[in-house]
């Protein structure tokens, strides 16, 4: 099918999904989860083809983003079931106002309608997005990168089998067949057919969507995430957090990309950092972290001299920019200059320092004594996520069910009219 045909077909799912009750949607999600696991062999075979085609063209950490395993498929199904277990957002009364004239005004959550998601080479996004959209009463149109197309196609075929079994239209979940830039542009300009566009991927993709979309678009994802080790930090805690934030999965947007260390603890902490991230990992055959050091850090430990651009780079790799700062306020200023407003952390035992950091750092998620890797819909109790919004309007941070709904005002009256007889003689203003 062409992209336009898929866009048109998605319209047929709008009303059935909007009218589906919670039990129907939950049954559909369970059927989709069962179908996903039932299609495990077909999905893994398709993924093996994607991996073979990508190998040698992309880095090992990007291959890890693309790879599916039986355990990852199990986690995908688990995420869908967790979404099913959440309260239905559709129809929730967000605010109720009773006016002196007796009007009852209810601000009520309603489905978006059709949500389009443009993403790159993470096949698990396919099931996450589909589950959230269906539970939120909206159809979803998925456009993945070419490296992941076979995997995503196999996943969507399974999810559609689940939808059919639950007697919901399979057009509730669609995958764009064209992976060229033309299809992305069609989604960006599908006025009247797409109610919300969500890009998930690198800075280039997000910038293209924000600059070119004529449909409503949410900016997500790019994560130049910082960890600041304060003068009052527990240094053993700090090295554990930095290790997790950088190495547990460096290819994702909530991984740490920059480390700031207070000058008072730099001489003690930086050797600990190098030992853990470089020497210990090398000794056990793990990929060491390449440390890109500013001049002050380089005077303490060995590494790669940091170029100015390093502190504005989302590596998505085993690389970490490191700088020594004089004060807490210097760390806050550095983050303000270089952050993408995703996730930042302070490691400190000083409550005043923590309070100032959380008040002054303008990011979607700000941590005290914890890894940035927790910025995730599942970890936040949202089941899974459609993306991490780094903007401020409509949604911010992990986007779960609530953020995938809009609202309308439903007003209940008993014959009220505006104004009396005298008002009817005046020129109306509205």
Secondary structure, DSSP 4 states (H G I P E B T S, - for coil): --HHHHHHHHHHHHHHHHH--HHHHHHHHHHHHHHHHHTHHHHHHHHHHHHHHHBTTB-HHHHHHH---HHHHHHHHHHHHHHHHSPP-TT-EEEEEE-TTS-EEEEEEEE-SEEEEEE-S-THHHHHHHHHHHHTT-EEEEE--GGGHHHHHHHHHHHHHHHHHTTS-GGGEEE-S--SHHHHHHHHT-TTT-SEEEEES-HHHHHHHHHH-SS-EE-B----EEEEE-TT--HHHHHHHHHHHHHS-TTSTTSEEEEEEEHHHHHHHHHHHHIIIIIHHHHTTPPPPEEEE-HHHHTTS--EEPPGGGGG----SSEEEEEEESSHHHHHHHHHHH--SSEEEEE-S-HHHHHHHHHH--SSEEEESS-GGG-STTTTTSSS-S-EE-SSSS--EE--TGGGEEEEEEEE-SS--SS-HHHHTSPP--
